[in-house]
Amino acid sequence: MSTHSDYLVIGAGISGAAAAAELADLGSVTLVEMEERPGYHSSGRSAALYTPNYGPPAVRAIIAASAEFYRDPMPGFADHPLLTPRQAMSFVPEGFEAKIDEAIAVATPATPLQEISPDQACKLAPLLRREVVARAVLDPHVMDMDAGAIHQGFLKLLKHRSGTTFTDHRIAGLERKDGLWRATTTSGAQFEAPIVVNAGGAWADEIGQMAGMRAIGLQPMRRTAIIIASDPVLAPATMPAVDDGSTESYVKLDAGRLMASLGDATPSPPCDAQPEDLDMAMIVDWLEQRTHLTVKRIEHSWAGLRSFVADHCPVVGFDRGGDGFFWLAGQGGYGIMLAAALGRLSRDLIARDAVPADLAARGLTPGSLAPERCRL
């Protein structure tokens, strides 16, 4: 089987799906995914929180631009709201009080944090042990995201614009010949396009090297989470997401249950990440030390890979070393929040080597996220 299109997007996670949907407004698009369904890896293993004060400045600018779309998506994108109010609260135990000042100082002017008393913190989140709260801060701008609906919305938009998605096709080779990129897969299929978008997630550097590009230094990091039963007294439906500012561990309501994680970032090769017993035991220990919860059973657990380059900003742009080779990688733990704006950014950089006006107004330039910065 051989398929030709104007644009070939490798990787059907949320970033690849958003970019493919945007490019389908310009020409024919083929979206290729190595797994049996889109979003099997990182996109399907997310805390699903919109957190505007998360990440370096460039990331926060893109998050803000994406939020405009998520608050008011185009007709037919989804049949219910993509963002719903949640709030988030960060607390620190004695000895870490300065971290609250740091958090307040780096919050964006449009989304300031509010310091609250330890007693207020425990009222908002009754599961917290009062003795572990020395200071606390509330972020009223944090919202729950329907990550699945957002991902499916972009896939539906791609299909509506006549784009095609192929699953279960792992890329085995990628070469440039006669003005076209030719991708071969382990299934024997071949896909051709003058422009290829590398949205391969944790595998993006491997895909780049197949094409003869220099590595961007992408490092996948494993994060583990567990799901446990909730308690409506200790965790009322209105409870904010709760973050331990001294350790980056957090617990949040998740469809009537509780999801908890250490927010860990363990270096890993690209793989189908799986939770490890030690990591799960450490999450349980943190929960029982910091909260009134007693974990009798872990109902579900998962691990996912967040992939970063050195500056923790995404890599978006054409590679100078390969005609028509475009990087869309390194979204870290921000991928769902970034997807809407990164899709538009990818489209405009590919079509006219320019940044969308709203992103330019927030200080982004074509060089801000370019792959060359990773090789300096």
Secondary structure in CASP SS format (residue, H / E / C, confidence):
PFRMAT SS
TARGET T0000
AUTHOR 0000-0000-0000
METHOD secondary structure of the structure
MODEL  1
M C 1.00
S E 1.00
T E 1.00
H E 1.00
S C 1.00
D C 1.00
Y E 1.00
L E 1.00
V E 1.00
I E 1.00
G C 1.00
A C 1.00
G C 1.00
I H 1.00
S H 1.00
G H 1.00
A H 1.00
A H 1.00
A H 1.00
A H 1.00
A H 1.00
E H 1.00
L H 1.00
A C 1.00
D C 1.00
L C 1.00
G C 1.00
S C 1.00
V E 1.00
T E 1.00
L E 1.00
V E 1.00
E C 1.00
M C 1.00
E C 1.00
E C 1.00
R C 1.00
P C 1.00
G C 1.00
Y C 1.00
H C 1.00
S H 1.00
S H 1.00
G H 1.00
R C 1.00
S C 1.00
A C 1.00
A C 1.00
L E 1.00
Y E 1.00
T C 1.00
P C 1.00
N C 1.00
Y C 1.00
G C 1.00
P C 1.00
P H 1.00
A H 1.00
V H 1.00
R H 1.00
A H 1.00
I H 1.00
I H 1.00
A H 1.00
A H 1.00
S H 1.00
A H 1.00
E H 1.00
F H 1.00
Y H 1.00
R H 1.00
D C 1.00
P C 1.00
M C 1.00
P C 1.00
G C 1.00
F C 1.00
A C 1.00
D C 1.00
H C 1.00
P C 1.00
L C 1.00
L E 1.00
T E 1.00
P E 1.00
R C 1.00
Q C 1.00
A E 1.00
M E 1.00
S E 1.00
F E 1.00
V E 1.00
P C 1.00
E C 1.00
G C 1.00
F C 1.00
E C 1.00
A H 1.00
K H 1.00
I H 1.00
D H 1.00
E H 1.00
A H 1.00
I H 1.00
A H 1.00
V H 1.00
A C 1.00
T C 1.00
P C 1.00
A C 1.00
T C 1.00
P C 1.00
L C 1.00
Q E 1.00
E E 1.00
I E 1.00
S C 1.00
P H 1.00
D H 1.00
Q H 1.00
A H 1.00
C H 1.00
K H 1.00
L H 1.00
A C 1.00
P C 1.00
L C 1.00
L E 1.00
R C 1.00
R H 1.00
E H 1.00
V H 1.00
V C 1.00
A C 1.00
R E 1.00
A E 1.00
V E 1.00
L E 1.00
D E 1.00
P C 1.00
H C 1.00
V C 1.00
M E 1.00
D E 1.00
M E 1.00
D C 1.00
A H 1.00
G H 1.00
A H 1.00
I H 1.00
H H 1.00
Q H 1.00
G H 1.00
F H 1.00
L H 1.00
K H 1.00
L H 1.00
L H 1.00
K H 1.00
H H 1.00
R C 1.00
S C 1.00
G C 1.00
T E 1.00
T E 1.00
F E 1.00
T C 1.00
D C 1.00
H C 1.00
R C 1.00
I E 1.00
A E 1.00
G E 1.00
L E 1.00
E E 1.00
R E 1.00
K E 1.00
D C 1.00
G C 1.00
L E 1.00
W E 1.00
R E 1.00
A E 1.00
T E 1.00
T E 1.00
T C 1.00
S C 1.00
G C 1.00
A C 1.00
Q E 1.00
F E 1.00
E E 1.00
A E 1.00
P C 1.00
I E 1.00
V E 1.00
V E 1.00
N E 1.00
A C 1.00
G C 1.00
G H 1.00
A H 1.00
W H 1.00
A H 1.00
D H 1.00
E H 1.00
I H 1.00
G H 1.00
Q H 1.00
M H 1.00
A C 1.00
G C 1.00
M C 1.00
R C 1.00
A C 1.00
I C 1.00
G C 1.00
L C 1.00
Q E 1.00
P E 1.00
M E 1.00
R E 1.00
R E 1.00
T E 1.00
A E 1.00
I E 1.00
I E 1.00
I E 1.00
A E 1.00
S C 1.00
D C 1.00
P C 1.00
V C 1.00
L C 1.00
A C 1.00
P C 1.00
A C 1.00
T C 1.00
M C 1.00
P C 1.00
A E 1.00
V E 1.00
D E 1.00
D E 1.00
G C 1.00
S C 1.00
T C 1.00
E C 1.00
S E 1.00
Y E 1.00
V E 1.00
K E 1.00
L E 1.00
D E 1.00
A C 1.00
G C 1.00
R E 1.00
L E 1.00
M E 1.00
A E 1.00
S E 1.00
L C 1.00
G C 1.00
D C 1.00
A C 1.00
T E 1.00
P E 1.00
S C 1.00
P C 1.00
P C 1.00
C C 1.00
D C 1.00
A C 1.00
Q C 1.00
P C 1.00
E C 1.00
D H 1.00
L H 1.00
D H 1.00
M H 1.00
A H 1.00
M H 1.00
I H 1.00
V H 1.00
D H 1.00
W H 1.00
L H 1.00
E H 1.00
Q H 1.00
R H 1.00
T E 1.00
H C 1.00
L C 1.00
T C 1.00
V C 1.00
K C 1.00
R C 1.00
I C 1.00
E C 1.00
H E 1.00
S E 1.00
W E 1.00
A E 1.00
G E 1.00
L E 1.00
R E 1.00
S E 1.00
F E 1.00
V C 1.00
A C 1.00
D C 1.00
H C 1.00
C C 1.00
P C 1.00
V E 1.00
V E 1.00
G E 1.00
F E 1.00
D C 1.00
R C 1.00
G C 1.00
G C 1.00
D C 1.00
G C 1.00
F E 1.00
F E 1.00
W E 1.00
L E 1.00
A E 1.00
G C 1.00
Q C 1.00
G H 1.00
G H 1.00
Y H 1.00
G H 1.00
I H 1.00
M H 1.00
L H 1.00
A H 1.00
A H 1.00
A H 1.00
L H 1.00
G H 1.00
R H 1.00
L H 1.00
S H 1.00
R H 1.00
D H 1.00
L H 1.00
I H 1.00
A H 1.00
R H 1.00
D C 1.00
A C 1.00
V C 1.00
P C 1.00
A H 1.00
D H 1.00
L H 1.00
A H 1.00
A H 1.00
R C 1.00
G C 1.00
L C 1.00
T C 1.00
P C 1.00
G C 1.00
S C 1.00
L C 1.00
A C 1.00
P H 1.00
E H 1.00
R H 1.00
C H 1.00
R H 1.00
L C 1.00
END
